[in-house]
Amino acid sequence: MRVAIVGGPGIGKSTLVRQLGDLYHNGAYGEGEEGVWDPRVLEDIAAGRNPIGVTAYFGELYDANYRDAAAHDRADRVIFFEGARMTLEAHIAEYPVEYHGRLREILAIGDHWSPDRVIVLTSSTDTVEKHIRLRNRTNEAVEQMIARFRLIDAEFRRLAPQYPNTVVIDRDNKEFHHRSGLMAIIEAARLPPFREIPYRVAERDD
């Protein structure tokens, strides 16, 4: 089973992908961030430059992840991805309309990905602002990130009904570092149960 997790910047996608991947012991594919990406990508995103190149870059990044996972996908596995075709489409709204036609052509790279479930994370702006400030990344201007989030979050909400196997989840009051937050996502997305690693007390000093 392939599960894609998508949403606006700063909403917690990377954390959720890692946590669920660890919980299910089946692996996860994040999109990376500073240190993984070509440094020019961050510069162009911040400046709103090179929309065709930026979108193609992420399309190829996601495509590499989906192709690699295809070799490991089985009926008894749940594999998590950060990003889906919807991600590429939602970010089109960031760029001037004259680029939209060429950007839509790039979407074809994601036609074969077809995740079994797409989890769209959404939230209030206050929650996203809190998480952006907490992670304190030097390459992120908080106000610019919040403005991007509002725009892209609205696009994800609009696009979600157009994509099959999609569930929209409000992440407010859900902390992905806590078991309760992960269980809330698993229940809302109707994911299969995970195999719990048993904890046994071999001996106790009283």
N, C-alpha and C positions, 0 to 999 in steps of 0.2 A: 504494500500500500504506500503510495506517495502522497505526502501532505505538504502543500505549499503554505507558507505564512507570509502575508503581505500587509502593507500599511504605510502610512506616512513616516517621514523621518523623525527619529527620536521616540517612537512609540514602543520600542522594546522587542522588535522582531528578532534581532540577533540573540538576545538573551533567551527568548522563548525557544528558538530553534535549538540552541545548545542544551538547554535544560531538558526539553522533551527528548532530544537525541540521547542524552545520558540516561534518562528515565527508562526509555524503551530498549537501550543497549543495541540499537540497530543502525546508528550512525546518523549524521546530519550534514547538510551542505549549506554553509553560510555564504553570503556574498562578499565577505571581507570588508575591510575599511582601510584607513590610513596605514601604510606599511605593507599592505597587500596590493592595493591598486597602483597603477602607474601614477606618479605624483601629479602629472598634468591633468588627470581626470578631476581631482579635487579642485584644482585651480579653475578649470573650465566650468565646473558645476557652480562654483561660487560666483563666477563672473557671468554666467548665463551664456557662455560661448560654446561653439562647436556642438550643437544639439544632435546632429547626425552621428558624429563620432562618439559622443558620450553614450547615446542610446544603443548604437551598434556594439560598443564595448561591453555594456552590461548584458545585452542579448547574447553575445558570445560567451560571456562568463557563465550565465545561467545555463546555456546550452551545454557547455562542458560538464557542468554538475549533473544535469539530467542524463546526459549520455553515460557518464561514469556510473551513476546510480542504477541504470538499466541492467548492468551486469550483476547487481547485488539484490535486485528486487525479487521477493518471493511472497507467496500468499501469507506466510507467517511473520513477515517483517513490516515495520512501519518506518519509513524513511522520510526525514523532514528536510525541506528546502526553504531557504530565504529567497523569495522572488518567484515570479510566474509571468506569463504573458500579460496578465492584467497590470503588473508593475510597470512594464514598458509603456503600456497604453495610458496609464494614469499620469505618468510624468510628461506626456506630450503637452499637457496644459501649461507647463512651465515656459514653453517656448512660443515665439511669435507664430501666427497662423500660417505665414508663408512656408514654414517648415513642415507643417502637419502632414501634407501628402507624402513626402519622402519618409517621415517618421513612421507613418502607418505601414509603409512597405516593409520596414524592419520588423514589424510585429510577426511576419510570417515565420521567422526563426522559431517562434514559440508554438507553432501550430501542432507539433508532434509531442509536446511535453505532457499534456493531458493529465495533470495530477488528479488523484482520486478524491481529494478534498482540498479546497482552498479556504484558508482561514483569513478573513480580512479583519485586522485589528483596527479599531477606531477608539477615540476617546475625546474627552474635553481638552481644550487648549491648556488649561491649568495643569493637568496631569503631564502632558507632553513637555511643557515649560519646566516643570520640576525635574523630569528625567534628563532633559537636555542640560540643565544647569548642574545636576549631580555628576554627569559624566565628564563635564568640563574639558572638552576637546579643544585644543588650540586652533584647529582649522574651522571651528564653527562659531559664527556670530549668532548669538541667541535670538535676537529679534528677527534676523533674516531666516533662521531655521523655523521659527514659529510661523512666519508668513508663508514659507514653503509648505509647512505642515497643513495649515488651513486649506490651502489650494489643493494639495494632493489628497488630503483626507476626503474632501468633497468629491473628488474624482473617483476615489475608490468606492464611496457610498453609491455614486451614480452608476458605476460600471458593474458592481457586484451582482445585480439581478440578471445581467446579460451573460454571465459565465456559469456553466453547470457546476454542481457539487460545491457551491460556495456558501459559507456561513459567515455572517458579520457578527463580531463579538466586541462589546464595549469593554475595554480593558481597565476602566476606572475601578479603583479599589481592588485590583488584582495584582499581587506582587509575584513575579515569576521566579523569585528566589525562594518562595515558600511553597510547601506541598499543597496547601489549600488553593493557591492561585493556579497551579498546574492542573489540579483536579477539576477546577471550575472550567478551564479551557477544554480539557478532555471530555467532560460531560457535555458542554455546549456544542462542541464540534462532532460529537458522537463518534469518538475514536475508540478503537478496540482496547480492551484492557492490556496493561503492560505486565510483564513478568517481574514480580517483586523479588528482590534478592533477600533471602531470609536473614534475620539477625538473631543470633543465638547467644545466650549467656553461658559460656563454658564453665566459668567459676566466678564466684563473687566474694570479695573481701568485705565482711560486715563488721 
